[in-house]
């Protein structure tokens, strides 16, 4: 059990090879191993060929069709096939990460600024390299809106550059803020109700009704976890559309 949020970063030796050398691991490493195992099992079930025979298979097909329609509507039918595997993989990774973070004593990857902003920065750099490789110097026409008067071009180019560069942080920061705020809300309300119900018999009776509210908020957070993964995919798909189509 974890008694402090910092316990998940504590390096714990599992076995000693020598007196000064040990094989160590953190809770975050175990979390990554769990997520990778879930992803492996998930895609093995996708390749099993029995998707339509179970409710789980129907749910996977629904997610597949949803992401395919999203990428097709953003990039068009001819270009969506190249980037759909990436979008589908990112959606599933964020979905599993958000849902796993709702488990007690788990690790909320989306709430860690270093991890999620690092992922956001890597995706932004990938979009930038993609745009430059496809269009060369014409990629910079993205920063000059069509029909702009010549006198306003320097100002608009500066604004567009700042807006484009802010995507490197805003893509992950938005997700992190939503997940972190929900977890903090559940933590604060849960601690308050626990203290109230543990004070006396009257406090225990008065805490039953607020507990139903906490349960409702927890269920809402599961929905938000799913929705934020979809919003993350929409924003990433829109950014890739700008790199591919320049508009």
N, C-alpha and C positions, 0 to 999 in steps of 0.2 A: 504494500500500500504506500501511496505517496502522501506525505503530510505537509509538503510545501511545494509550490510550483517550481522551485529551483531544484528539487530532488531529481527531476527528470534529466537534468544536465550533469548530474554527479557521475563521475567515472567510477565504475565498480569493477574490481578485478574478479574474473571468473575462475581462472586457473593460473598458477604460477609455473612458468617454464624454468626460471632460475630464481635466485633470491632477489635479483634486481630487475627481472623481466617477467611481465605478466600479460596475459590476454585479457583485455578489459573491454567493456561495452557500456553504453549509456541507454537510457530508456528510449531516446530518439532513434538509436540504431535498431532496437527491437521493433519500434513502430514502423520504420522503413521496411524491415523484413516482413512484418505482418501485412503491410500494404502491398508489397511485391507479391507475396503469396496469394493475397486476394485477387490481384490483377491476373496472375497466372491461372488461377482456378476459373476466374471469370471468362478469360479468353479461351480457355480449354472447353468451357461449356458452350461458347459461341461456335467453336469449330466442331462440336459433336454431331451436328446435323439433325438434332431433334428439338429445334427451337420452338416449333409450333405445337409440340405435344404437351407442354407444361405451362403453367402460369408464369414461371420464371422465364421460360423461353419467349413467351408473348411479351413480357415486360422488356426483355432485351431487344426484341424486334421493334417495339415501340420507340425505345431510345434511339435505335439505329435509324429508323425512319425520321424521327424528329431532327436529329443532327444532320441527316442527309438533306432534308428540306431546308434547314437553316443555311447550310453551306451553298446549296444550289441557288437559293434566293439571294444570297449575298454576292456570289461570284459568277453565277451563270452556269448553265449545264456543261459547257465545254471545258471550263477550268476547275470546276469543283472537284472532279475526280482526283486531281493531283494532290489536293490539300485536305481532302476529307479524312484520310487515315489519321493525320495529325490532329485535326479538330476532334475527332471521335475519341482518340486516346487522351487528349487533354481534358475533355469533358468527363470521361470515366475516372481519370486520376483525381480531379478536383472533387467529383461526386463521392468517391470512396474516402478521400481524405476528410471531407466535411462530415460525412456520416460516421466515420470512425472516431472523429473528435467528440462526438456526442456520447460516446461510451464512457462510463465512469473510470477515472484514473488513466485516461488515454492522453494522447498528445495532439493538440490542435495545431496542425502544420500551418493552416491558413491564418492563424492568429500570431504567428511568429514573423516579425517584420523582416528579419534577415533572410529567412527561407523564401517567403512569398515575393518579396521585392527582388531577390536574386533571380527567381524564376521569371518574374515580369521583365527584368532587365535583359535576361537571355532571350526571351521571346521578342522583345523590341529590337535587339541587335540582329536577330534572325530576319525579322521583317525588313530592316534597313538593308542588310546584305542582299536579301531577295530582290528588293526594288532596284538596287544598283546593278545587280547582275542581269536583270531582265531589261532594264531601260537605259542603263548608263547615265550620262549626264542629263538625259531627259527626265530623270526621276525628280530633279529639283524643280521641275515645273509644277510639282504638287504644292509647292509653297507659294505659288502665284495664282490666285483665283482668276478665272477667265473674265474678261471685261473690266479689269481693274484699271483705273486711270494711272498714267505713268507717275504722277506726282505722289500717289499713295503706295506705290510698289514697295519702297524700302520699309515703310511702317508695317504693311501687311505681311511682308516676308518675315520680319522679326517676330510678329505675333504668331504666324503659322509655324515658325521654327520652334518657338517656345511651347506652343500647343503640341507639336509633334514630339518634342523631347520629353514633355511631361507624361506622355503615355508610358514611358519606361517605369515610372513609379505608380501612376494612377491605376494601372491595370491590376496590380497586386494590392495596392493600398486600399482600394475600395472594398475588395473582398476581405482583407484583413480587418478593416474597421467594422464591417457588418458581423463577421463571425465573432470577433472579440467582444463587441458590445452585447451580443446575445449571451455569450458565456458569462460575462460579468454580471448581467442581469440575473441569470439563474443562480449564480454564486451568492450574490447579495441577498436575494429573496430567500434562498435556501438556508443561508446562515441565520437570517433574521427569524425565520419560522422555527428553526431548530433551537435557537436560544429562547424563543417565546414558549414553545411546547415543553422545554426542559426546565422551565422556572417553577411551575406549580401545576396542580391538577386543573386549575382554571385556565392557566396559560395553554395547557394541552388541549383543552376543549375549544378554546378560542382560536387555536392554530389550525384546526381541521379545515375550516372554510378557505383560508388563504392557501392551504396546501393544494386544493383543487385548482386554484389559479396558477400555481407553479407547475402543476402537471399540464395545464393547458398551454402555458408558455413553452414548456419543453416540447410538446407536440408541434407547436408553431415553429420552434427552432429547427426541428427536423425538416419541415417544409422550406424554411429559409435556406437550410444547407443545400437542398436540392435546387432551389431557385437560383442561388448564388453561383452554383456550378454552371447553370445554363446561361446566366448573365455574363459570366466570365468567358464562355464560348462565343456569345454574341459579339462582345467587344473585340475579342481576338480575331474573329472572322472579319469584322469590319476593318480592323487594322491591316489584315492581310489583303483585303480587297483594295485598299489604297495603294499598297505596294505592287499589286499585280496590275490593276487597271488605271491607276493614277487619277481616280476621281471618286 
